[in-house]
């Protein structure tokens, strides 16, 4: 790829989004087959692809995972502002301030909120964590909606009474779905923070230089 070409300049984002879409498609197909197999066992009508797309089974499974990812990223962005991990490539240095800590100065090429100042600058200074926070809350609500819908669909299949949102929010099933994903996300963050103290990957911005001492933080 030419270094001036669109693909070269955006290759990381393109590859990651493509991988996500491939996996999401795989999740949809396998989830659809799995759910229909469960319906067949109970003598219920099978769902079309369109019906499955709107089902609680698909909505819950999708946003349960997205919710935990956005929570992880929001907290990671916020925690790395002030917390440190000696020797980790994911931490700011132990002493002094870095470029990300300096006050923004308006200049011709600065983003427009920086040039505008005031409330726009205040929002822009925290826009990354705010965006992740909004996406987390949106995914949390959709996860809850999908989980409740899936639960009630199961209740209907068993000819049992449906439950309300107020009752379900305190149900252990919903929180089990959340906590099992949240803990895995924090484990993943802890792994990159701690393992990058001693381990290296030449050429990766997530790693320290191969010859840097373990105790040093870049």
Beta strands, then each sheet from edge to edge (+ up, - down):
end
